[in-house]
Amino acid sequence: MRKTILSFPLFLLATAWPSGVSAVSDRRINEQGAGAISSAWYPTPTSYPPLRFEAQVPLYPSESGKHYLVDVVLGVTANATQNATASNASAAEAPAVVGTRQTVRLIFDTGSGDVVVYGRQQCTAQDPRQGLAHRPGGLPCFHFGDSASFKFDPSGFNRRTCTAVPAGGSQDGRRGALCQEALLIDSYKAELLCEMGTDKIALAGLAGDGSEAVRMTVCVVNDTTTEAYKARYWNGTQGSLGMFYQLCGGGALECASPYPSILASVPQPRRAAFTLDVNPPGQPSSLGLGAPLGGWEGVEWSESQPVTLAGASVNGQYTYAFHAFEVYGLSVCGAPLLGTTSSHWTAMVDTGAACLTLPQELFDSLVAWVPALNCTREHVEGFDYTDCVDQTCQSGFKKLTICYLKDGALAADLPVLTLAMQDGGERLFLPLAGLLVNDRPSGRPRVCVNPTDSIASYQTDQLRYLLMFPKISLGTLALRNLVAAFDLDAMAVGLRNKATYSWPAGGGQKGCAAPAACVGAQVYVPASNSCRDPPCELLYFHEIDPATHTCRVQAAFVACGVLLLLCLAAAELALSEIYERLSRKLVANYALST
């Protein structure tokens, strides 16, 4: 399915989820002052004991260091005849090998719901188009013919993004429906084409603990027409494992709503929660299943987020929902980024992306407070995959907003974002230095923070705003100072600091822009670190004086007033003259009559 951070509905369920699930509260207008301006930040490791789990599997950083991979086992062991039957081929056509379980290393993606695997046709040791390698850790390529349990699906479960195989088979030899799959990278989609099927799947490394492979959808990438630069985001991986909520369609597939399908392979007590601890390359990262042995000490939990998963699926079409939560007190340099818009905003965890993504207004506020950022719009041909400016693409492609470090700026010159999971809750820290990457052709380091659509553009359409308003998205880099926990029964997200940050009282304002100096009748706006002129247009016949930034009477109104006074004076003189003449005439007429 297509993945987008703007397709998460907000209609709440009243009966579909466990008791105690509360609805998302209405947004409240929250007037906040500028607050204290931060100075140099000093990290302090937290004293919380590490979270330990009865079942835990390692996560591996990708070659780029921006994604985290997990080993997944596909297929079951069987003989060649069973293999041929299961893969929709005759015994003569099937590979003369015993069907075996195959291990693949996939991107752990909380922002999608499908399993995408590179097939043998594309999973080569070295792709000559752009040197793409899809064999991380030396793992062999996946081949559906070696799996006794793999089955092609010619209908694609009637998904909107799939093209079904016609009766009699496809002319190009395809047996599975051709579907579009995508990762959301830097606010745009990198799409691939794959053939839809199903297979028995389980997390690797959990043998002997009651885990058992379950049948799930698998989309196999064997399409050589996809542009290589679109595929480069899967470089050093063998695909992606989707982990967001979904409503199961029943049939041959095995899952339990609303859990991600792969969790049906682990014992029941461990299906209800999972925890991510991702760290920079060189440090261990892990996925914990179920509740930690010592409890959730130090984890700040969000409000429950019941989302639209109700209703039966149609023809196997799943209903998806993201791991969303409400963010409170989002601020940088002591200034609230939301300003007076709201006290909180909806966020999501998307490990298929790397960056921190903010609605345009929040992004602008962040940039206004961080002088070390040099944000520019650019599009590198053959490197960036964005939508066309127009339908014909004759005007080129849309540009991306890239925030480079200014010349001479250092990671230490970047401040720290703070947020909370509850109103007045414990502060959580997101250091911008942790978002530094060097992945652009220019070779210049950048801060991995992106703008998405503006809030204002959605508020003009109330229905669109209700269903699709822009969200804050936390990618993998944004999670490196946070342990992220997911309570699937409560539909809540929990975060815990790995390190807290403080700054000396009365110190300098390193990393933060100086507050704007307002003059005249201007009002300071801490969210954007700017000065707002007085609303002179609300006063009759007034305008702003650009020199003093105060309200003054419009020059045209003064001119009209002077002209009006002159006209009244002229009228007064004219009436006086007429009165004098009439008086003299009346006196003269009276004299003649006597």
URURGI-V865057 format. One record per backbone hydrogen bond with DSSP energy under -1.0 kcal/mol. NH is the residue of the N-H (numbers start at 1). CO is the residue of the C=O. E is the energy in kcal/mol with one decimal. If there is no record, write none. Layout:
BEGIN
NH,CO,E ; NH,CO,E
END
This chain:
BEGIN
7,4,-1.0 ; 21,18,-1.2 ; 42,502,-2.8 ; 44,500,-3.1 ; 46,498,-2.0 ; 57,287,-2.5 ; 59,285,-2.4 ; 60,69,-2.7 ; 62,67,-2.4 ; 65,62,-1.0 ; 69,60,-3.4 ; 70,106,-2.6 ; 72,104,-3.1 ; 73,202,-3.2 ; 74,102,-3.2 ; 75,200,-2.6 ; 78,99,-2.0 ; 83,79,-2.1 ; 84,80,-2.3 ; 85,81,-1.9 ; 86,82,-2.4 ; 87,83,-1.9 ; 88,85,-1.3 ; 89,84,-2.6 ; 94,90,-1.7 ; 97,95,-2.3 ; 99,78,-1.2 ; 100,146,-2.5 ; 102,74,-3.0 ; 104,72,-2.9 ; 106,70,-2.5 ; 107,239,-2.5 ; 108,68,-3.1 ; 109,241,-2.6 ; 116,240,-2.7 ; 117,219,-2.5 ; 118,238,-2.1 ; 119,221,-2.5 ; 122,119,-1.2 ; 123,119,-3.2 ; 124,122,-2.3 ; 127,132,-3.0 ; 131,127,-2.0 ; 134,124,-1.1 ; 138,135,-1.6 ; 139,136,-1.7 ; 146,143,-1.8 ; 147,144,-1.6 ; 148,76,-1.1 ; 151,198,-2.4 ; 153,196,-2.7 ; 158,155,-1.2 ; 159,156,-1.8 ; 162,159,-1.4 ; 163,178,-2.9 ; 165,154,-2.8 ; 169,166,-2.0 ; 170,174,-1.3 ; 173,170,-1.4 ; 177,153,-2.8 ; 178,163,-2.1 ; 179,194,-3.2 ; 180,161,-1.6 ; 181,192,-2.4 ; 183,190,-1.7 ; 185,188,-3.3 ; 188,185,-2.0 ; 190,183,-2.6 ; 192,181,-2.8 ; 194,179,-2.2 ; 195,220,-3.0 ; 196,177,-2.4 ; 197,218,-2.1 ; 198,151,-2.8 ; 199,216,-2.0 ; 201,214,-3.0 ; 202,73,-2.0 ; 204,71,-2.3 ; 209,206,-1.5 ; 212,265,-2.9 ; 214,201,-2.5 ; 216,199,-2.6 ; 218,197,-3.2 ; 219,115,-2.9 ; 220,195,-2.9 ; 221,117,-3.1 ; 230,227,-1.1 ; 231,227,-1.2 ; 232,228,-1.0 ; 234,231,-2.0 ; 235,232,-1.5 ; 236,133,-3.6 ; 237,234,-2.0 ; 238,105,-2.4 ; 240,116,-1.8 ; 241,107,-3.6 ; 242,114,-2.0 ; 243,109,-2.4 ; 244,112,-2.1 ; 245,321,-1.2 ; 246,258,-1.1 ; 247,319,-2.1 ; 253,250,-1.0 ; 254,215,-2.3 ; 259,256,-2.0 ; 263,260,-1.7 ; 264,261,-2.0 ; 265,262,-1.6 ; 266,263,-1.2 ; 270,267,-1.8 ; 271,268,-1.7 ; 274,486,-1.4 ; 275,288,-2.5 ; 276,484,-3.4 ; 277,286,-2.2 ; 283,280,-2.0 ; 286,277,-1.8 ; 287,57,-2.9 ; 288,275,-2.7 ; 289,55,-2.6 ; 290,273,-3.1 ; 293,52,-3.3 ; 295,292,-1.3 ; 299,296,-2.1 ; 300,495,-3.1 ; 302,493,-2.3 ; 305,491,-2.4 ; 309,307,-1.0 ; 317,314,-2.2 ; 321,245,-1.6 ; 324,322,-1.4 ; 325,347,-2.3 ; 327,345,-3.4 ; 328,420,-3.1 ; 329,343,-1.2 ; 331,418,-2.4 ; 332,335,-2.0 ; 335,332,-2.3 ; 337,330,-2.3 ; 341,338,-2.5 ; 343,28,-1.2 ; 345,327,-1.9 ; 347,325,-3.7 ; 348,472,-1.9 ; 349,323,-1.7 ; 350,474,-2.4 ; 353,350,-1.2 ; 356,448,-2.3 ; 357,473,-2.5 ; 358,450,-2.7 ; 360,453,-1.0 ; 363,359,-2.6 ; 364,360,-2.6 ; 365,361,-1.8 ; 366,362,-2.3 ; 367,363,-2.5 ; 368,364,-1.9 ; 373,370,-1.6 ; 374,404,-3.0 ; 376,402,-2.7 ; 378,400,-2.4 ; 383,380,-2.1 ; 384,380,-2.5 ; 389,396,-2.6 ; 396,393,-1.3 ; 398,387,-2.8 ; 400,378,-3.0 ; 402,376,-3.2 ; 404,374,-2.0 ; 405,445,-2.0 ; 406,372,-2.7 ; 409,406,-2.4 ; 413,410,-1.8 ; 414,411,-1.7 ; 417,430,-2.5 ; 418,331,-2.5 ; 419,428,-1.8 ; 420,328,-2.1 ; 425,422,-2.4 ; 428,419,-3.3 ; 430,417,-3.0 ; 432,415,-1.8 ; 434,431,-1.3 ; 435,432,-1.8 ; 436,433,-1.3 ; 437,446,-2.5 ; 443,440,-1.9 ; 446,437,-2.9 ; 447,403,-2.9 ; 448,435,-2.7 ; 449,447,-2.4 ; 450,356,-2.6 ; 452,358,-2.4 ; 458,455,-1.0 ; 459,455,-1.7 ; 461,458,-1.5 ; 465,461,-2.6 ; 466,462,-2.2 ; 467,463,-2.0 ; 468,464,-2.8 ; 469,465,-1.1 ; 472,346,-2.1 ; 473,357,-2.4 ; 474,348,-2.9 ; 475,355,-1.2 ; 476,353,-2.1 ; 477,354,-1.6 ; 479,476,-1.1 ; 480,477,-1.0 ; 482,479,-1.8 ; 483,496,-2.5 ; 484,276,-2.2 ; 485,494,-3.3 ; 486,274,-2.4 ; 487,492,-2.3 ; 488,272,-2.6 ; 492,487,-2.0 ; 494,485,-3.0 ; 495,300,-2.3 ; 496,483,-1.6 ; 498,481,-2.2 ; 500,44,-2.9 ; 502,42,-1.6 ; 507,504,-1.7 ; 512,509,-1.8 ; 513,369,-1.9 ; 521,549,-2.0 ; 522,519,-2.3 ; 523,532,-2.7 ; 525,530,-3.2 ; 530,525,-1.7 ; 532,523,-3.3 ; 536,534,-2.5 ; 538,535,-1.8 ; 539,536,-1.9 ; 542,539,-1.5 ; 543,552,-2.8 ; 545,550,-2.9 ; 549,545,-3.1 ; 552,543,-2.9 ; 554,541,-2.5 ; 558,554,-2.1 ; 559,555,-2.6 ; 560,556,-2.7 ; 561,557,-2.5 ; 562,558,-2.7 ; 563,559,-2.6 ; 564,560,-2.6 ; 565,561,-2.4 ; 566,562,-2.6 ; 567,563,-2.5 ; 568,564,-2.5 ; 569,565,-2.8 ; 570,566,-2.9 ; 571,567,-2.6 ; 572,568,-2.3 ; 573,569,-2.4 ; 574,570,-2.7 ; 575,571,-2.7 ; 576,572,-2.3 ; 577,573,-2.6 ; 578,574,-2.5 ; 579,575,-2.6 ; 580,576,-2.2 ; 581,577,-2.4 ; 582,578,-2.6 ; 583,579,-2.2 ; 584,580,-2.6 ; 585,581,-2.3 ; 586,582,-2.5 ; 587,583,-2.2 ; 588,584,-2.4 ; 589,585,-2.6 ; 590,586,-2.0 ; 591,587,-2.1 ; 592,588,-1.9 ; 593,589,-1.6 ; 594,590,-1.0
END
